[in-house]
Amino acid sequence: MQLTSDQVYHEAMLLSNEAKIHLVEKLLENIGDNMEEDIEALQIIEAKKRRDDIRSGLIRPVPGEDALMQVRKMLEEK
């Protein structure tokens, strides 16, 4: 029999505070691992899209020094 999240929650409420903290840390650790993989996959998709946009001529890349100069100028204007 598989437990539902509500059942797990109610069982977890019976734990000591120390055990609850340990459980939360383990859950967050697991979520973090999965999120890193998802984020990396999304970054790869975005990088390929940008590469394709440059190759097709849809966008024109800006040299790094020029981009930094533009950002500095915008920050000075504020």
Backbone as CSV, one residue per row, in Angstrom:
resi,resn,N_x,N_y,N_z,CA_x,CA_y,CA_z,C_x,C_y,C_z
1,MET,0.839,-1.185,0.000,0.000,0.000,0.000,0.883,1.246,0.000
2,GLN,0.609,2.161,-0.901,1.374,3.395,-0.999,0.712,4.478,-0.151
3,LEU,1.541,5.211,0.597,1.023,6.267,1.455,0.785,7.544,0.645
4,THR,-0.242,8.272,1.018,-0.479,9.575,0.399,0.361,10.615,1.129
5,SER,0.499,11.787,0.537,1.267,12.842,1.192,0.602,13.263,2.511
6,ASP,-0.735,13.234,2.564,-1.437,13.564,3.820,-1.113,12.544,4.908
7,GLN,-1.058,11.277,4.534,-0.725,10.243,5.509,0.707,10.405,6.012
8,VAL,1.614,10.702,5.109,3.007,10.914,5.497,3.101,12.126,6.426
9,TYR,2.372,13.184,6.088,2.376,14.392,6.920,1.912,14.065,8.342
10,HIS,0.803,13.366,8.451,0.265,13.048,9.783,1.223,12.163,10.573
11,GLU,1.892,11.245,9.904,2.890,10.411,10.580,4.092,11.262,11.001
12,ALA,4.499,12.194,10.131,5.649,13.043,10.435,5.375,13.931,11.642
13,MET,4.125,14.323,11.840,3.776,15.175,12.979,3.986,14.451,14.305
14,LEU,4.098,13.147,14.263,4.344,12.363,15.477,5.821,12.317,15.849
15,LEU,6.686,12.771,14.945,8.129,12.749,15.182,8.540,13.869,16.128
16,SER,9.724,13.712,16.718,10.287,14.791,17.540,10.668,15.941,16.607
17,ASN,10.850,17.113,17.186,11.250,18.265,16.376,12.570,18.008,15.655
18,GLU,13.494,17.366,16.328,14.788,17.054,15.714,14.604,16.130,14.504
19,ALA,13.756,15.132,14.646,13.504,14.202,13.542,12.775,14.899,12.394
20,LYS,11.863,15.829,12.734,11.171,16.604,11.691,12.166,17.431,10.888
21,ILE,13.088,18.081,11.592,14.098,18.897,10.922,14.944,18.033,9.999
22,HIS,15.339,16.885,10.473,16.134,15.959,9.660,15.345,15.542,8.410
23,LEU,14.070,15.254,8.575,13.219,14.868,7.449,13.114,16.007,6.437
24,VAL,12.886,17.216,6.921,12.785,18.382,6.031,14.095,18.582,5.274
25,GLU,15.219,18.454,5.953,16.520,18.608,5.297,16.691,17.577,4.184
26,LYS,16.309,16.350,4.448,16.424,15.289,3.439,15.505,15.561,2.252
27,LEU,14.288,16.008,2.516,13.349,16.316,1.435,13.869,17.468,0.576
28,LEU,14.360,18.521,1.221,14.887,19.665,0.485,16.120,19.294,-0.324
29,GLU,16.937,18.439,0.245,18.128,17.962,-0.458,17.722,17.241,-1.743
30,ASN,16.708,16.397,-1.645,16.226,15.650,-2.800,15.607,16.565,-3.841
31,ILE,14.815,17.524,-3.393,14.191,18.471,-4.317,15.274,19.285,-5.011
32,GLY,16.277,19.731,-4.254,17.367,20.512,-4.817,18.102,19.764,-5.909
33,ASP,18.358,18.465,-5.699,19.038,17.658,-6.706,18.225,17.618,-7.993
34,ASN,16.939,17.398,-7.870,16.086,17.322,-9.048,15.974,18.668,-9.738
35,MET,15.922,19.746,-8.962,15.808,21.077,-9.542,17.057,21.433,-10.338
36,GLU,18.225,21.042,-9.822,19.467,21.328,-10.531,19.473,20.670,-11.900
37,GLU,18.987,19.432,-11.978,18.921,18.728,-13.256,17.948,19.418,-14.199
38,ASP,16.798,19.839,-13.671,15.801,20.541,-14.494,16.349,21.869,-14.999
39,ILE,17.009,22.604,-14.119,17.566,23.898,-14.499,18.645,23.719,-15.557
40,GLU,19.490,22.718,-15.388,20.547,22.474,-16.367,19.947,22.130,-17.733
41,ALA,18.898,21.326,-17.751,18.244,20.974,-19.012,17.653,22.217,-19.679
42,LEU,17.029,23.091,-18.895,16.466,24.328,-19.438,17.559,25.258,-19.958
43,GLN,18.696,25.293,-19.258,19.802,26.131,-19.710,20.351,25.641,-21.051
44,ILE,20.430,24.342,-21.224,20.912,23.775,-22.486,19.951,24.116,-23.617
45,ILE,18.659,24.001,-23.357,17.652,24.343,-24.370,17.791,25.813,-24.766
46,GLU,17.931,26.693,-23.781,18.059,28.129,-24.052,19.349,28.432,-24.817
47,ALA,20.445,27.798,-24.430,21.719,28.030,-25.122,21.624,27.610,-26.588
48,LYS,20.979,26.473,-26.848,20.820,26.018,-28.235,19.928,26.967,-29.029
49,LYS,18.879,27.481,-28.381,17.987,28.433,-29.053,18.753,29.696,-29.421
50,ARG,19.549,30.215,-28.496,20.322,31.424,-28.759,21.359,31.182,-29.855
51,ARG,22.001,30.023,-29.814,22.959,29.667,-30.862,22.278,29.667,-32.221
52,ASP,21.115,29.035,-32.286,20.373,28.966,-33.550,19.938,30.349,-34.022
53,ASP,19.528,31.216,-33.079,19.131,32.585,-33.434,20.309,33.358,-34.026
54,ILE,21.502,33.159,-33.465,22.696,33.830,-33.988,23.042,33.287,-35.371
55,ARG,23.032,31.971,-35.517,23.375,31.352,-36.801,22.413,31.765,-37.914
56,SER,21.152,31.924,-37.564,20.151,32.274,-38.577,20.150,33.767,-38.893
57,GLY,20.860,34.550,-38.090,20.895,35.993,-38.301,19.741,36.720,-37.638
58,LEU,18.920,36.003,-36.887,17.793,36.622,-36.193,18.267,37.652,-35.174
59,ILE,19.378,37.344,-34.500,19.967,38.295,-33.559,21.447,38.448,-33.867
60,ARG,21.996,39.580,-33.451,23.412,39.864,-33.654,24.069,39.923,-32.275
61,PRO,25.094,39.113,-32.058,25.748,39.146,-30.746,26.462,40.472,-30.518
62,VAL,26.565,40.854,-29.262,27.250,42.082,-28.862,28.518,41.671,-28.131
63,PRO,29.668,42.256,-28.509,30.908,41.941,-27.784,30.759,42.222,-26.293
64,GLY,31.383,41.399,-25.468,31.267,41.511,-24.018,31.609,42.880,-23.479
65,GLU,32.694,43.486,-23.995,33.090,44.809,-23.519,32.009,45.850,-23.805
66,ASP,31.397,45.768,-24.989,30.324,46.702,-25.340,29.111,46.519,-24.431
67,ALA,28.779,45.255,-24.160,27.631,44.979,-23.295,27.865,45.536,-21.897
68,LEU,29.073,45.337,-21.358,29.387,45.863,-20.024,29.346,47.382,-20.012
69,MET,29.838,48.012,-21.077,29.812,49.461,-21.152,28.360,49.971,-21.154
70,GLN,27.483,49.288,-21.873,26.075,49.680,-21.915,25.426,49.543,-20.542
71,VAL,25.742,48.453,-19.848,25.172,48.222,-18.512,25.675,49.291,-17.543
72,ARG,26.965,49.578,-17.588,27.513,50.613,-16.694,26.850,51.965,-16.948
73,LYS,26.653,52.275,-18.213,26.013,53.553,-18.573,24.593,53.613,-18.010
74,MET,23.836,52.500,-18.135,22.464,52.465,-17.613,22.462,52.640,-16.094
75,LEU,23.430,52.022,-15.422,23.496,52.133,-13.955,23.859,53.544,-13.518
76,GLU,24.719,54.201,-14.268,25.098,55.579,-13.934,23.933,56.540,-14.093
77,GLU,23.043,56.254,-15.037,21.899,57.134,-15.301,20.847,57.051,-14.204
78,LYS,20.890,56.029,-13.394,19.863,55.870,-12.354,20.156,56.693,-11.173
